[in-house]
Amino acid sequence: MQITITGQHLDLTDAIKSYVDEKIGRLGRYFDHVINAQVVLKHLPHEKLTNVVDITVNAPGHVFHAEVHDADMYAAIDLVADKLEAQVHSYKEKLQDRRNDHPAGLAAIAEID
């Protein structure tokens, strides 16, 4: 998976880049078909929650997107990674349910008859 990290009004340090790579790399555990991820880290000094993390992940046939505003950049990265994991996990379950054609539901209907 290719991860592109950009910063707006923010100096990207190696520590932040490696932290983002580690957190976004976890998506590979749930979904092997992720093509790339665009990560935008923003610092907005004029707002109450000054740090924004915006991530878009492209996979074949689907685009996952999450955005988090927080006072701490690392906390925002954690929260957005959790949101994306939840999206990818639910999408993967949805695909598996469609492939399995709901065999548990069909068995329950057959038992009733």
Residue pairs with C-beta under 8 A, 6 or more apart in sequence:
1 24
1 25
1 27
1 28
1 34
1 35
1 36
1 37
2 35
2 36
2 37
3 20
3 21
3 24
3 25
3 36
3 37
3 39
4 36
4 37
4 38
4 39
5 12
5 16
5 17
5 20
5 21
5 39
5 41
6 12
6 38
6 39
6 40
6 41
7 40
7 41
7 42
7 43
8 40
8 41
8 42
8 43
9 42
9 43
9 44
9 45
10 41
10 42
10 43
12 41
16 41
16 73
16 77
19 74
19 77
20 39
20 41
20 77
23 77
23 78
23 81
24 37
24 39
24 55
24 57
24 81
24 84
26 81
26 85
27 34
27 37
27 57
27 84
27 85
27 88
28 34
30 85
30 88
30 89
30 92
31 59
31 88
31 91
31 92
33 59
33 60
34 57
34 58
34 59
34 88
35 58
35 59
35 60
36 57
36 58
37 55
37 56
37 57
37 58
38 55
38 56
38 57
39 53
39 54
39 55
40 52
40 53
40 54
40 55
41 51
41 52
41 53
41 73
41 77
42 51
42 52
42 53
42 54
43 50
43 51
43 52
43 73
44 50
44 51
44 52
47 69
49 69
49 70
49 71
50 71
51 69
51 70
51 71
51 72
51 73
51 76
52 67
52 68
52 69
52 76
53 67
53 68
53 70
53 73
53 76
53 77
53 79
53 80
54 65
54 66
54 67
54 80
55 65
55 66
55 67
55 80
55 81
55 84
56 63
56 64
56 65
57 63
57 64
57 65
57 84
57 88
59 88
62 91
64 84
64 87
64 88
64 91
66 80
66 83
66 84
66 87
67 80
68 76
68 79
68 80
68 83
69 76
70 76
70 79
